[in-house]
């Protein structure tokens, strides 16, 4: 092999080495950087997607709990309206009395309606004529009303007029019962939302 061929081979080998080195640093290094960036992006997006799937999976449960809370609030609104109106209390107590063959002799407020923080309270004294069984049934009925009407105390005594026909007509006991009812502060009651058509939800 002559000197000229050796020089050509050496130069070719050197150029090949230079090309390989330049390829490695200029092309492969750049690709490796892009690959690492893409891997990091993929990891971040995968994590966000996993979190989004978890939120979506719990959405139905969240909706169900929200619906339950709405129903509980609706029930509480019946039990605790935003105002105390004596005529409504008279009507409810009167209905419980008539259902149990009880005669109301007197119905009167005890003091004024009092507001204490989140609630207002009112007390009433009710005198009625009954027999023991009907009186007990009426107390049970009051406890089962949607509106909270709580018997605080009662005094039962024999009806002095309860003799023969009068006894059967008016009952054999006179009962004085003190009841209490409540209303929630209107500011605590959430406002009803409206939909896009302007109707209440």
C-alpha atoms as one frame of an Amber mdcrd trajectory, in Angstrom:
protein
   0.000   0.000   0.000   1.540   3.231  -1.028   1.719   6.428   0.997  -1.085
   8.129  -0.973  -3.583   5.398  -0.138  -2.602   5.467   3.519  -3.269   9.207
   3.637  -6.673   8.803   1.930  -7.704   6.035   4.336  -6.518   8.012   7.353
  -8.353  11.159   6.252 -11.505   9.138   5.544 -11.344   7.498   8.949 -10.799
  10.862  10.611 -13.747  12.370   8.756 -15.912   9.407   9.748 -14.936   9.856
  13.400 -15.688  13.589  13.198 -19.073  12.905  11.591 -19.937  10.337  14.296
 -18.900  12.726  17.076 -20.856  15.614  15.528 -23.897  13.354  15.033 -23.743
  12.252  18.638 -23.456  15.752  20.084 -25.584  17.718  17.653 -28.347  15.261
  16.758 -28.556  12.601  19.468 -28.028  15.082  22.334 -30.793  17.292  20.999
 -33.108  14.296  20.591 -32.289  13.075  24.106 -33.231  16.490  25.513 -36.519
  16.448  23.626 -37.193  12.879  24.769 -36.606  13.824  28.424 -38.907  16.844
  28.003 -41.600  14.693  26.432 -41.269  12.087  29.188 -41.640  14.777  31.875
 -44.658  16.219  30.059 -46.183  12.759  29.740 -45.697  12.090  33.454 -47.293
  15.428  34.389 -50.250  14.964  32.023 -50.771  11.381  33.229 -50.880  12.577
  36.830 -53.370  15.341  35.985 -55.500  12.874  34.021 -55.499  10.458  36.942
 -56.627  13.231  39.293 -59.345  14.292  36.835 -60.598  10.705  36.645 -60.739
  10.510  40.439 -62.769  13.745  40.588 -65.104  12.509  37.856 -65.578   9.199
  39.670 -66.591  11.023  42.861 -68.927  13.460  41.058 -71.942  11.140  41.225
 -71.378  10.574  44.945 -71.038  14.335  45.492 -74.296  14.954  43.592 -76.062
  12.273  45.663 -74.879  13.820  48.947 -75.919  17.280  47.735 -79.394  15.966
  46.889 -79.654  14.394  50.347 -78.703  17.708  51.951 -81.343  19.521  49.875
 -84.001  17.048  51.063 -82.846  17.423  54.660 -82.999  21.206  54.340 -86.507
  21.005  52.869 -87.578  18.885  55.837 -85.889  21.269  58.264 -87.669  24.200
  56.592 -91.006  22.561  57.405 -89.913  21.955  60.987 -88.367  25.416  61.369
 -90.108  28.092  59.262 -88.783  31.640  59.216 -91.562  33.088  61.365 -93.926
  32.117  64.161 -97.563  32.830  63.444 -99.891  32.117  66.357-102.872  31.342
  64.109-100.891  28.488  62.516 -99.994  27.065  65.919-103.654  27.263  66.984
-104.639  25.448  63.795-102.094  22.645  64.277-102.898  22.134  67.943-106.633
  22.363  67.222-106.323  19.685  64.551-104.429  17.349  66.906-107.114  17.943
  69.551-110.073  17.302  67.229-108.469  14.106  65.929-108.487  12.784  69.485
-111.931  14.033  70.629-110.414  16.701  72.852-112.065  20.015  73.652-109.773
  23.046  73.868-110.912  25.341  76.660-108.262  28.042  76.386-105.264  28.897
  74.176-103.030  31.815  75.136 -99.461  32.988  74.436 -96.989  33.101  77.313
 -95.057  36.324  76.870 -93.776  37.632  73.561 -91.847  35.814  70.851 -88.168
  35.869  71.803 -85.220  35.835  69.386 -82.001  34.211  70.571 -79.250  34.167
  67.944 -80.235  31.817  65.155 -83.731  31.036  66.419 -86.952  32.554  67.688
 -89.113  30.805  70.268 -92.685  31.199  71.438 -94.553  29.537  74.289 -98.273
  28.931  74.676-100.523  27.649  77.411-103.331  25.331  76.358-106.157  24.187
  78.633-108.258  21.283  77.451-110.847  18.754  78.531-110.217  15.136  77.748
-109.785  11.664  79.116-106.392  10.126  79.852-106.094   7.995  76.721-107.071
  10.779  74.316-104.739  13.206  76.065-101.821  10.801  75.642-102.701  10.299
  71.965-102.738  14.063  71.416 -99.264  14.448  72.927 -98.067  11.723  70.548
 -99.636  13.530  67.589 -97.939  16.795  68.535 -94.585  15.014  68.549 -95.202
  13.670  65.031 -96.037  16.999  63.380 -93.758  18.349  60.640 -93.615  21.640
  62.534 -91.748  21.410  65.849 -94.212  21.871  68.694 -92.681  20.651  71.926
 -94.700  20.014  75.088 -92.660  21.428  77.957 -94.839  20.513  80.925 -98.420
  19.629  81.727-100.712  19.359  84.709-103.621  16.922  84.690-106.432  16.943
  87.257-109.910  15.475  87.568-112.682  17.392  85.879-115.068  18.489  88.664
-117.904  18.649  86.104-117.232  15.132  84.911-120.400  13.400  86.129-122.786
  11.217  84.196-123.680  12.899  80.839-121.275  15.804  81.353-118.444  13.357
  82.048-119.023  11.569  78.764-119.381  14.840  76.850-116.438  16.832  78.265
-113.993  14.163  79.421-112.906  13.156  82.872-109.745  15.313  83.164-108.734
  18.925  82.726-105.190  19.317  81.401-103.054  22.443  81.309-100.158  22.046
  78.906 -97.327  24.426  78.052 -95.957  24.090  74.528 -93.047  25.731  72.749
 -92.342  26.228  69.044 -89.436  27.605  67.071 -88.527  29.520  63.897 -85.162
  29.929  62.202 -83.584  33.319  61.582 -84.522  34.199  57.937 -80.932  35.275
  57.268 -79.798  31.664  57.769 -82.143  30.292  55.121 -80.344  30.008  51.757
 -81.918  31.865  48.856 -83.402  29.820  46.028 -81.255  29.821  42.888 -82.746
  30.715  39.548 -82.088  28.975  36.286 -81.359  30.648  32.928 -85.055  30.999
  32.122 -85.626  32.959  35.328 -87.528  30.179  37.082 -86.698  28.995  40.570
 -84.883  25.739  40.917
